[in-house]
Amino acid sequence: MRSALRAEDDDKFVAIDIETGDYELDEDDYAAVTRLRKSCPSADVWLGRVGQPATYRMRRGR
């Protein structure tokens, strides 16, 4: 997957249909998933962030 992406895609969300391999990229997670579901309504979606080890980071509140 990484070879299909460009350096300017870093930090964007990538929504991937795990069955077909179809994917959508966007700076907004909801937009990426919504576009993928328009083309693949029954998609089983895996969501990641390009160039990052985790999609989200949670910090402890004070």
The first five atom37 places (N, CA, C, CB, O) and aatype in JSON, in Angstrom:
{
  "aatype": [12, 1, 15, 0, 10, 1, 0, 6, 3, 3, 3, 11, 13, 19, 0, 9, 3, 9, 6, 16, 7, 3, 18, 6, 10, 3, 6, 3, 3, 18, 0, 0, 19, 16, 1, 10, 1, 11, 15, 4, 14, 15, 0, 3, 19, 17, 10, 7, 1, 19, 7, 5, 14, 0, 16, 18, 1, 12, 1, 1, 7, 1],
  "atom_mask": [
    [1, 1, 1, 1, 1],
    [1, 1, 1, 1, 1],
    [1, 1, 1, 1, 1],
    [1, 1, 1, 1, 1],
    [1, 1, 1, 1, 1],
    [1, 1, 1, 1, 1],
    [1, 1, 1, 1, 1],
    [1, 1, 1, 1, 1],
    [1, 1, 1, 1, 1],
    [1, 1, 1, 1, 1],
    [1, 1, 1, 1, 1],
    [1, 1, 1, 1, 1],
    [1, 1, 1, 1, 1],
    [1, 1, 1, 1, 1],
    [1, 1, 1, 1, 1],
    [1, 1, 1, 1, 1],
    [1, 1, 1, 1, 1],
    [1, 1, 1, 1, 1],
    [1, 1, 1, 1, 1],
    [1, 1, 1, 1, 1],
    [1, 1, 1, 0, 1],
    [1, 1, 1, 1, 1],
    [1, 1, 1, 1, 1],
    [1, 1, 1, 1, 1],
    [1, 1, 1, 1, 1],
    [1, 1, 1, 1, 1],
    [1, 1, 1, 1, 1],
    [1, 1, 1, 1, 1],
    [1, 1, 1, 1, 1],
    [1, 1, 1, 1, 1],
    [1, 1, 1, 1, 1],
    [1, 1, 1, 1, 1],
    [1, 1, 1, 1, 1],
    [1, 1, 1, 1, 1],
    [1, 1, 1, 1, 1],
    [1, 1, 1, 1, 1],
    [1, 1, 1, 1, 1],
    [1, 1, 1, 1, 1],
    [1, 1, 1, 1, 1],
    [1, 1, 1, 1, 1],
    [1, 1, 1, 1, 1],
    [1, 1, 1, 1, 1],
    [1, 1, 1, 1, 1],
    [1, 1, 1, 1, 1],
    [1, 1, 1, 1, 1],
    [1, 1, 1, 1, 1],
    [1, 1, 1, 1, 1],
    [1, 1, 1, 0, 1],
    [1, 1, 1, 1, 1],
    [1, 1, 1, 1, 1],
    [1, 1, 1, 0, 1],
    [1, 1, 1, 1, 1],
    [1, 1, 1, 1, 1],
    [1, 1, 1, 1, 1],
    [1, 1, 1, 1, 1],
    [1, 1, 1, 1, 1],
    [1, 1, 1, 1, 1],
    [1, 1, 1, 1, 1],
    [1, 1, 1, 1, 1],
    [1, 1, 1, 1, 1],
    [1, 1, 1, 0, 1],
    [1, 1, 1, 1, 1]
  ],
  "atom_positions": [
    [[0.82, -1.19, 0.0], [0.0, 0.0, 0.0], [0.87, 1.26, 0.0], [-0.94, 0.0, 1.2], [0.57, 2.22, -0.71]],
    [[1.93, 1.25, 0.79], [2.76, 2.45, 0.9], [3.33, 2.87, -0.45], [3.9, 2.2, 1.88], [3.5, 4.07, -0.7]],
    [[3.63, 1.93, -1.31], [4.2, 2.27, -2.61], [3.2, 3.0, -3.51], [4.7, 1.01, -3.31], [3.61, 3.66, -4.47]],
    [[1.91, 2.89, -3.23], [0.89, 3.57, -4.02], [0.65, 5.0, -3.57], [-0.41, 2.79, -3.96], [-0.08, 5.75, -4.22]],
    [[1.27, 5.38, -2.45], [1.03, 6.7, -1.87], [2.21, 7.63, -2.11], [0.76, 6.59, -0.37], [3.33, 7.18, -2.33]],
    [[1.94, 8.92, -2.07], [2.97, 9.94, -2.27], [3.33, 10.59, -0.94], [2.49, 11.02, -3.28], [2.61, 10.44, 0.05]],
    [[4.44, 11.29, -0.91], [4.89, 11.96, 0.32], [3.85, 12.95, 0.82], [6.23, 12.68, 0.08], [3.69, 13.12, 2.03]],
    [[3.14, 13.61, -0.08], [2.12, 14.58, 0.34], [0.89, 13.92, 0.95], [1.71, 15.43, -0.83], [0.01, 14.62, 1.47]],
    [[0.8, 12.59, 0.89], [-0.31, 11.87, 1.51], [-0.07, 11.61, 3.0], [-0.55, 10.56, 0.8], [-0.99, 11.18, 3.7]],
    [[1.15, 11.85, 3.49], [1.45, 11.63, 4.91], [0.47, 12.4, 5.78], [2.9, 12.04, 5.24], [0.13, 13.55, 5.49]],
    [[0.03, 11.76, 6.84], [-0.92, 12.28, 7.83], [-2.36, 12.28, 7.36], [-0.53, 13.67, 8.21], [-3.25, 12.63, 8.13]],
    [[-2.63, 11.89, 6.12], [-4.02, 11.77, 5.67], [-4.57, 10.44, 6.18], [-4.13, 11.86, 4.11], [-3.82, 9.51, 6.48]],
    [[-5.88, 10.36, 6.27], [-6.54, 9.11, 6.62], [-6.71, 8.28, 5.37], [-7.91, 9.37, 7.31], [-7.0, 8.8, 4.29]],
    [[-6.53, 6.97, 5.51], [-6.76, 6.05, 4.42], [-7.8, 5.03, 4.9], [-5.43, 5.35, 3.94], [-7.6, 4.34, 5.9]],
    [[-8.9, 4.94, 4.16], [-9.96, 3.98, 4.44], [-9.85, 2.89, 3.38], [-11.39, 4.65, 4.44], [-9.93, 3.17, 2.18]],
    [[-9.67, 1.64, 3.82], [-9.45, 0.53, 2.9], [-10.54, -0.52, 3.09], [-8.05, -0.1, 3.11], [-10.83, -0.92, 4.22]],
    [[-11.13, -0.97, 1.98], [-12.06, -2.1, 2.03], [-11.2, -3.36, 2.11], [-13.03, -2.13, 0.77], [-10.46, -3.66, 1.18]],
    [[-11.29, -4.08, 3.22], [-10.4, -5.23, 3.43], [-10.69, -6.39, 2.48], [-10.51, -5.7, 4.85], [-9.84, -7.26, 2.32]],
    [[-11.86, -6.41, 1.87], [-12.19, -7.48, 0.93], [-11.65, -7.2, -0.48], [-13.71, -7.68, 0.87], [-11.11, -8.1, -1.12]],
    [[-11.79, -5.96, -0.95], [-11.44, -5.65, -2.33], [-10.11, -4.91, -2.49], [-12.53, -4.82, -2.94], [-9.51, -4.94, -3.56]],
    [[-9.66, -4.26, -1.43], [-8.44, -3.45, -1.51], [-8.69, -2.05, -2.02], [0.0, 0.0, 0.0], [-7.75, -1.25, -2.11]],
    [[-9.94, -1.73, -2.37], [-10.26, -0.36, -2.77], [-10.0, 0.57, -1.6], [-11.75, -0.25, -3.25], [-10.15, 0.17, -0.44]],
    [[-9.6, 1.8, -1.9], [-9.31, 2.73, -0.8], [-9.61, 4.17, -1.19], [-7.86, 2.6, -0.38], [-9.71, 4.51, -2.37]],
    [[-9.75, 5.0, -0.17], [-9.94, 6.44, -0.33], [-9.04, 7.15, 0.65], [-11.43, 6.85, -0.11], [-8.82, 6.67, 1.77]],
    [[-8.5, 8.29, 0.25], [-7.65, 9.13, 1.09], [-8.33, 10.46, 1.33], [-6.26, 9.33, 0.44], [-8.98, 11.0, 0.44]],
    [[-8.17, 11.0, 2.54], [-8.67, 12.34, 2.82], [-8.03, 12.84, 4.1], [-10.22, 12.34, 2.94], [-7.56, 12.06, 4.92]],
    [[-8.02, 14.15, 4.27], [-7.53, 14.74, 5.52], [-8.53, 14.54, 6.65], [-7.24, 16.22, 5.33], [-8.19, 14.7, 7.82]],
    [[-9.77, 14.19, 6.3], [-10.84, 13.95, 7.26], [-11.22, 12.47, 7.24], [-12.08, 14.85, 6.95], [-11.51, 11.93, 6.17]],
    [[-11.22, 11.83, 8.39], [-11.52, 10.39, 8.45], [-12.93, 10.06, 7.96], [-11.34, 9.89, 9.86], [-13.12, 9.09, 7.23]],
    [[-13.89, 10.87, 8.37], [-15.28, 10.62, 7.98], [-15.45, 10.73, 6.46], [-16.22, 11.62, 8.7], [-16.16, 9.93, 5.86]],
    [[-14.82, 11.72, 5.86], [-14.93, 11.91, 4.4], [-14.34, 10.72, 3.65], [-14.21, 13.2, 3.98], [-14.91, 10.28, 2.65]],
    [[-13.21, 10.2, 4.11], [-12.59, 9.05, 3.45], [-13.5, 7.82, 3.51], [-11.23, 8.73, 4.09], [-13.69, 7.13, 2.51]],
    [[-14.06, 7.55, 4.68], [-14.95, 6.39, 4.84], [-16.23, 6.58, 4.04], [-15.29, 6.17, 6.33], [-16.69, 5.64, 3.4]],
    [[-16.79, 7.77, 4.06], [-18.03, 8.04, 3.33], [-17.84, 7.83, 1.83], [-18.52, 9.47, 3.59], [-18.69, 7.2, 1.18]],
    [[-16.75, 8.34, 1.27], [-16.49, 8.14, -0.16], [-16.29, 6.67, -0.5], [-15.25, 8.94, -0.59], [-16.78, 6.2, -1.52]],
    [[-15.59, 5.94, 0.36], [-15.39, 4.51, 0.12], [-16.72, 3.78, 0.15], [-14.42, 3.91, 1.16], [-16.96, 2.9, -0.69]],
    [[-17.58, 4.12, 1.1], [-18.88, 3.44, 1.2], [-19.81, 3.8, 0.05], [-19.54, 3.8, 2.52], [-20.72, 3.03, -0.26]],
    [[-19.6, 4.93, -0.59], [-20.41, 5.26, -1.78], [-20.09, 4.31, -2.92], [-20.16, 6.73, -2.22], [-20.99, 3.87, -3.64]],
    [[-18.81, 3.98, -3.08], [-18.43, 3.08, -4.17], [-18.52, 1.61, -3.78], [-17.02, 3.39, -4.63], [-18.68, 0.75, -4.64]],
    [[-18.43, 1.32, -2.49], [-18.49, -0.06, -1.97], [-19.41, -0.07, -0.74], [-17.06, -0.6, -1.61], [-18.91, -0.07, 0.38]],
    [[-20.73, -0.07, -0.94], [-21.66, 0.06, 0.18], [-21.51, -1.0, 1.28], [-23.05, 0.01, -0.33], [-21.8, -0.73, 2.44]],
    [[-21.05, -2.19, 0.93], [-20.92, -3.25, 1.94], [-19.48, -3.4, 2.43], [-21.42, -4.57, 1.37], [-19.12, -4.45, 2.96]],
    [[-18.68, -2.38, 2.25], [-17.25, -2.45, 2.6], [-17.03, -2.72, 4.08], [-16.55, -1.15, 2.21], [-17.69, -2.14, 4.94]],
    [[-16.08, -3.62, 4.37], [-15.54, -3.79, 5.72], [-14.32, -2.89, 5.75], [-15.19, -5.33, 6.06], [-13.31, -3.19, 5.11]],
    [[-14.41, -1.8, 6.5], [-13.42, -0.73, 6.41], [-12.35, -0.85, 7.49], [-14.09, 0.62, 6.51], [-12.65, -1.01, 8.67]],
    [[-11.1, -0.75, 7.05], [-9.96, -0.57, 7.95], [-9.52, 0.86, 7.76], [-8.78, -1.61, 7.66], [-9.32, 1.3, 6.63]],
    [[-9.36, 1.6, 8.87], [-8.97, 3.0, 8.79], [-7.6, 3.18, 9.4], [-10.0, 3.9, 9.51], [-7.33, 2.73, 10.51]],
    [[-6.73, 3.85, 8.67], [-5.38, 4.11, 9.16], [-4.98, 5.53, 8.82], [0.0, 0.0, 0.0], [-5.72, 6.27, 8.18]],
    [[-3.8, 5.89, 9.27], [-3.26, 7.22, 8.97], [-1.91, 7.02, 8.3], [-3.13, 8.1, 10.27], [-1.03, 6.36, 8.85]],
    [[-1.74, 7.58, 7.12], [-0.54, 7.39, 6.31], [0.69, 7.92, 7.06], [-0.69, 8.08, 4.94], [0.71, 9.07, 7.52]],
    [[1.71, 7.07, 7.16], [2.97, 7.47, 7.77], [2.97, 7.48, 9.28], [0.0, 0.0, 0.0], [3.94, 7.92, 9.89]],
    [[1.89, 7.01, 9.9], [1.79, 7.01, 11.36], [1.57, 5.59, 11.87], [0.63, 7.94, 11.83], [0.96, 4.78, 11.18]],
    [[2.07, 5.28, 13.07], [1.88, 3.93, 13.61], [0.46, 3.68, 14.11], [2.86, 3.7, 14.73], [0.05, 2.53, 14.26]],
    [[-0.29, 4.75, 14.38], [-1.66, 4.61, 14.89], [-2.55, 5.64, 14.21], [-1.7, 4.77, 16.44], [-2.09, 6.7, 13.78]],
    [[-3.84, 5.33, 14.12], [-4.8, 6.24, 13.51], [-5.04, 7.45, 14.39], [-6.11, 5.53, 13.22], [-5.07, 8.59, 13.92]],
    [[-5.22, 7.19, 15.69], [-5.48, 8.26, 16.65], [-4.53, 8.13, 17.82], [-6.95, 8.21, 17.14], [-3.98, 7.06, 18.08]],
    [[-4.34, 9.22, 18.52], [-3.55, 9.2, 19.74], [-4.42, 9.79, 20.84], [-2.2, 10.0, 19.58], [-5.01, 10.86, 20.68]],
    [[-4.49, 9.09, 21.94], [-5.29, 9.56, 23.07], [-4.35, 9.94, 24.2], [-6.31, 8.48, 23.54], [-3.44, 9.2, 24.55]],
    [[-4.58, 11.11, 24.75], [-3.76, 11.56, 25.87], [-4.62, 11.62, 27.12], [-3.12, 12.93, 25.57], [-5.83, 11.84, 27.06]],
    [[-3.97, 11.43, 28.21], [-4.66, 11.47, 29.49], [-5.03, 12.92, 29.81], [-3.78, 10.87, 30.62], [-4.18, 13.81, 29.74]],
    [[-6.29, 13.15, 30.16], [-6.74, 14.49, 30.52], [-6.29, 14.89, 31.91], [0.0, 0.0, 0.0], [-5.93, 14.04, 32.73]],
    [[-6.31, 16.16, 32.16], [-5.9, 16.64, 33.49], [-7.04, 17.33, 34.16], [-4.72, 17.58, 33.39], [-6.89, 17.81, 35.29]]
  ]
}
